[in-house]
Amino acid sequence: MSPPIRTLLFSTLYPSVVRPLHGIFVETRLRELLKSGEVETRVIAPVPWFPSRARRFGEYATFAATPCRELHGDIEVHHPRYFLPPKVGMNIAPRTLAIGALPTARRMIEDGFDFDLIDAHYYYPDGVAASILARKLGKPFVVTARGSDLNLIARYPHPRRLILQTAANAHASIGVCKALMDRLEELGADPAKLHVLRNGVDLERFRPEEKALARRKLGLPDQTLLLSVGHLVELKGHHIAIEALTSLPTTVSLVIAGAGPERTALRDLAGRLGLSARVRFAGEVSHDELRWWYSAADALLLCSSREGWANVLLEAMACGTPVVATAVSGTQEVVRTAVAGRLVPERAAPSIADAVRKLLADLPERAQVRRYAEGFDWTETTQRQVELFREITASARASR
């Protein structure tokens, strides 16, 4: 058997002890990759420098509280600081990211972990910074696009130019859905370097629990229940899920699971619409507890304005719960049959409500939904990722 490939995962999107859910989708793919036994990995997950841990500074205080090094589970994670000033930070972030991370990467090599490849996640600024690191360290690198990096940030001329330079220099670009690689090709990237490695779902962690038991455990009423999961920000569309309730029977209620800056505004919206009694805010729910919420719900709502590959869709389906989702980007690659749920072409409350009514009128059996999700395990993605990494590292060694 060939020796393991040594990779350096580089991304600002990675969990830490103070932000356990931040970038958990990046960690999940890495853990599935490590299960193959063919890869050894260290992680560099930079955080912005901030001088104070005082709670009044909110998220900025969590940057200061992040340890410089930690074992996240059994994975060694380093959190070097980088300079991210207000207003101009987005333009200079790739360079400051690289400057902040370079000493850590060099020290890692000196200490005996001379990695073969840089595995970067999120194209801008992370992937662009990884290209700088790769050049200075003489390493091949790949970049995985995740969604907003290409769907939103690439609309701006300066980031778009750097993204395309990075795509040209990278040994491969990976998209979690085909729509993202189509977008990168449209921007001008070489299609021969583009690969689609979709996310999978952890079928052990996300499994069906008996609905009545889940509702008793969570203190939820025995009535039609919708669930909306995600960071409380506009793009996730929790406000649209609340508004959709006005067009649904009073026996239908909504649970919103997540934390974020729009919590107060969403509570106020529910109050203005007279829906306070029908909308419950569960707060941030740990990954291990989410299966109970999915299992308790009759349907998951995802009213996003944009997505790469929305993991919550497969997580819900793995628990036997169908979905109603806006038909954006990779979501259309996840929800492909009526068993999985309904796609909504228009991101509007009446359209969401109409799709919910149609789904509830013809709910698929939970066992059918689970079987659909089982077609999205991690096996194929992990195998193809290992093959790609081996091909790149072999080519890099041959060219030295």
HELIX and SHEET records of a PDB file:
HELIX    1   1 ILE A   24  LEU A   34  1                                  11    
HELIX    2   2 ARG A   55  PHE A   57  5                                   3    
HELIX    3   3 GLU A   59  ALA A   65  1                                   7    
HELIX    4   4 GLY A   89  GLU A  110  1                                  22    
HELIX    5   5 TYR A  123  GLY A  127  3                                   5    
HELIX    6   6 VAL A  128  LEU A  137  1                                  10    
HELIX    7   7 SER A  148  ASN A  151  1                                   4    
HELIX    8   8 ILE A  153  ARG A  155  5                                   3    
HELIX    9   9 PRO A  157  ASN A  169  1                                  13    
HELIX   10  10 LYS A  178  LEU A  187  1                                  10    
HELIX   11  11 PRO A  191  LYS A  193  5                                   3    
HELIX   12  12 LYS A  211  LEU A  218  1                                   8    
HELIX   13  13 GLU A  234  LYS A  236  5                                   3    
HELIX   14  14 HIS A  238  ALA A  244  1                                   7    
HELIX   15  15 LEU A  245  SER A  247  5                                   3    
HELIX   16  16 ARG A  263  ARG A  272  1                                  10    
HELIX   17  17 SER A  276  ARG A  278  5                                   3    
HELIX   18  18 LEU A  290  ALA A  296  1                                   7    
HELIX   19  19 ASN A  311  ALA A  318  1                                   8    
HELIX   20  20 THR A  331  VAL A  334  1                                   4    
HELIX   21  21 ALA A  349  ALA A  361  1                                  13    
HELIX   22  22 ARG A  366  ALA A  373  1                                   8    
HELIX   23  23 GLU A  374  PHE A  376  5                                   3    
HELIX   24  24 THR A  379  ALA A  398  1                                  20    
SHEET    1   A 8 ARG A  69  HIS A  72  0                                        
SHEET    2   A 8 ILE A  75  HIS A  78 -1                                        
SHEET    3   A 8 VAL A  39  ILE A  44  1                                        
SHEET    4   A 8 ILE A   5  PHE A  10  1                                        
SHEET    5   A 8 LEU A 117  HIS A 121  1                                        
SHEET    6   A 8 PHE A 141  ALA A 145  1                                        
SHEET    7   A 8 ALA A 172  GLY A 175  1                                        
SHEET    8   A 8 LEU A 194  VAL A 196  1                                        
SHEET    1   B 2 VAL A  47  PRO A  48  0                                        
SHEET    2   B 2 ARG A  81  TYR A  82  1                                        
SHEET    1   C 6 VAL A 279  GLY A 283  0                                        
SHEET    2   C 6 VAL A 252  ALA A 257  1                                        
SHEET    3   C 6 THR A 224  VAL A 229  1                                        
SHEET    4   C 6 ALA A 299  LEU A 302  1                                        
SHEET    5   C 6 VAL A 323  THR A 326  1                                        
SHEET    6   C 6 GLY A 341  VAL A 344  1                                        
END                                                                             
